[in-house]
Amino acid sequence: MEQTTNSQFDFNAIIEKARFVLTDPKGCWGKIKAEQTDIKGVYVPYVVVLSAIPVVCGFIGMMVFGILGFRPSFIGQLVSSILQYGLGFVGIFIGAHIFKFLAPKFGGNDDLLSAIKLLAYAYTASWVGGALGIFPPLLILGLLFALYSLYTLYQGITPMLGVPESSRIPFFAVSIIVGIVLTFLIAMIVGIVTPKPPTLSAETQQQLELFQQQMQNLGK
């Protein structure tokens, strides 16, 4: 994997780096640690491109297929997707600051850039797995990609943050709690801000149900 400070959208380089992280979740961290870059260089283009995969595929999947019989409004899903995308960047930045704060308490280093690298590249599997959102029933398989991201994160704690092997498991446990809290907060913000569909009158609801029944009958 070549080291670079170039933030141009070289998709071949992005794919190669993602492949490198996915196929060598233990050995990749030494090269990532040594890579000469800055925070912007981590976000652009890697995070910008890969974190868009679950957002775009999820938007298409919800619009085309819906899930469990529910299909959101276009505007509502669009706003939700934009918020999810933007808050994902914020989540990595806040999570990295928390890692920077916690690492010295576990014998590690308070290196913000390394913490951002750790979170950004550990997310690779989850972002790639987000492509399954284009057909929502397959999203359950995304749990496997999420677990692989956690494994990648675990492997990177010591080489990236300098946390001793003896403290890696406790730090990993705390990082999972932090991740759950951040995910919950992001989901809550998205849920609050996303426009809600208008409440239908009883008459309109009956007409809609009748129309749905007619469409189902035509399909038989």
Buried (B, 14 or more C-beta within 10 A) or exposed (E): BEEBEEBEEBEEBBEEBBEBBBEBBEEBBEBBBEBEBEBEBBBEBBBBBBBBBBBBBBBBBBBEEEBEEEEBBEEBBBBBBBBBBBBBBEBBBBBBBBBBEBBBEBBBBBBBBBBBBBBBBBBBBBBBBBBBBBBBEEBEEBEEBBEBBBBBBBBBBBBBBBBEEEBBEEBBEBBEEBBEEBEEBBEEBBEEEBEEEEEEEEEEEEEEEEEEEEEEEEEE
